[in-house]
Amino acid sequence: MNNRLKLNDLNSLFTKYRKKNLKFKYPLLDDAFSNKDLFEAIKVIMSGQLTMSSKTFEFEKKFAAKIKSNYAVMVNSGSSANLLATFAACNPVRKNRFKIGDEAIIPALCWPTSLWPLVQAGLKPKFLDVDPLTLNVNASEVIKKINNKTKVILLIHVLGNSTEIDLIHKVAKKKKIIIIEDTCESLGALYNGKSLGTFGDFGTYSFYYSHQISSGEGGMVVCKTFDDYQLLLSMRAHGWSRNLKLQKNIEKHYPKLDKRFIFINSGFNLRPTDITASIGNSQFSRLDQFISIRKKNREKIIDSLKKSNKWKNQYEFLKINKKVSPSFFGFPIIISEKYKHLKKKLLTELDELGIESRPIISGNFLNQPAAKVYKFKQKAKSFPNSQIIEDRGFFIGLHTKPITNQKLNLLTNSLLSIDNLNKKS
Ligand SMILES: Cc1ncc(COP(=O)(O)O)c(C=O)c1O
């Protein structure tokens, strides 16, 4: 008898157990996992090999090949990817490394775990404002901000878009400044045909819920050099030498140590599981399809809003850098100046109408209580554009299946009901 598990045998179970989003008609992420994605995870569970193994290595190889990076190392989240990249960038084995007290340029519109690894590693963050319509830093302002103490530039490619990274890269290379590209919101986006995340020394990605692809939790770090690759592998897993090229050499030098437990550097445990790697890998095969559908859905939403007789420029949309071929997972919306006092009411109304929304990254990060704990000298008021994004911006999802007319109408009518809120106020 053939005991092999087949996807078809499980299809009815998938239907039975699939959770429908009961709260939202238009959630941030809609049913993005195929039965095949989940089947891949079930196969891993049934194999009993749950911890990091061949599924992770297979995904890493496929990822590196597709985005044309020399090396890719999977971790358990985008935050872990930032942590690993940052601590690799100051590791004593690295020739060009930053030291405690050096400075890092980072946008004020940032995610906490883009910032905190820098601070935890002893860097002084120097915040920079962003452009309110591209949501990204302006390259010439980054270059202007560089001084003798600048040793790291942490760029965030916000919601599928990017700044002129080639210009920043050119200057950074000359000055030996390390670039970490936080690409957690922009997997699959290209700048002049080259994948975002592959310009700098390290690029990081997230596979969290609602990102371009999702493995539940998960992330990836890419790098250019073999030495950095070996460093990332070791630091991802306790700092040990297992699976590294130098293992045999190390064994020879330390004959008294158990060769499976030789620790050659500092480290963390940031390993993913083969369960998440198998889901991520399965989703990754559909990345191009997701990018293309999301782009079309975005165009349809903008078109539908602008063609409505209720359209009065209530909103502004992301201005995409001409050199960027974008990859979206969310649809950022900036409420026009005239309507900005209605943001809270609008988001409550959207929530009641079944449309899930969230802030753009975490707004002007200097407003967050966590920023006060670290007593940064720069204050929130120095970043007026990040403040505009916090005060007037939010985003809704872009789904991986073509948007239906019903959902398009729901979004158009709900968003344009902002004028009624105006009358009510
Ligand atoms: C810019 C940015 N960096 C890092 C992260 C962290 O990724 P994760 O949620 O996978 O830890 C996020 C999360 O959404 C993010 O938006």
The ligand as a Tripos MOL2 file, in Angstrom:
@<TRIPOS>MOLECULE
LIG
   16    16     1     0     0
SMALL
NO_CHARGES

@<TRIPOS>ATOM
      1 C1         11.4380   48.2000    8.4300 C.3       1 LIG1
      2 C2         11.2840   46.9920    9.3120 C.ar      1 LIG1
      3 N1         12.3810   46.4160    9.8160 N.ar      1 LIG1
      4 C3         12.3040   45.3240   10.5920 C.ar      1 LIG1
      5 C4         11.0920   44.7360   10.8820 C.ar      1 LIG1
      6 C5         11.0580   43.5370   11.7710 C.3       1 LIG1
      7 O1         10.6270   42.3710   11.1190 O.3       1 LIG1
      8 P1          9.9900   41.1760   11.9500 P.3       1 LIG1
      9 O2          8.5920   41.5780   12.2960 O.co2     1 LIG1
     10 O3         10.0410   40.0050   11.0290 O.co2     1 LIG1
     11 O4         10.8000   40.9770   13.1670 O.co2     1 LIG1
     12 C6          9.9190   45.3070   10.3920 C.ar      1 LIG1
     13 C7          8.6240   44.6980   10.7120 C.2       1 LIG1
     14 O5          7.6250   44.8380   10.1070 O.2       1 LIG1
     15 C8         10.0080   46.4740    9.5860 C.ar      1 LIG1
     16 O6          8.9230   47.0620    9.0770 O.3       1 LIG1
@<TRIPOS>BOND
     1     1     2 1
     2     2     3 ar
     3     2    15 ar
     4     3     4 ar
     5     4     5 ar
     6     5     6 1
     7     5    12 ar
     8     6     7 1
     9     7     8 1
    10     8     9 2
    11     8    10 1
    12     8    11 1
    13    12    13 1
    14    12    15 ar
    15    13    14 2
    16    15    16 1
@<TRIPOS>SUBSTRUCTURE
     1 LIG1         1 GROUP 0 **** ****
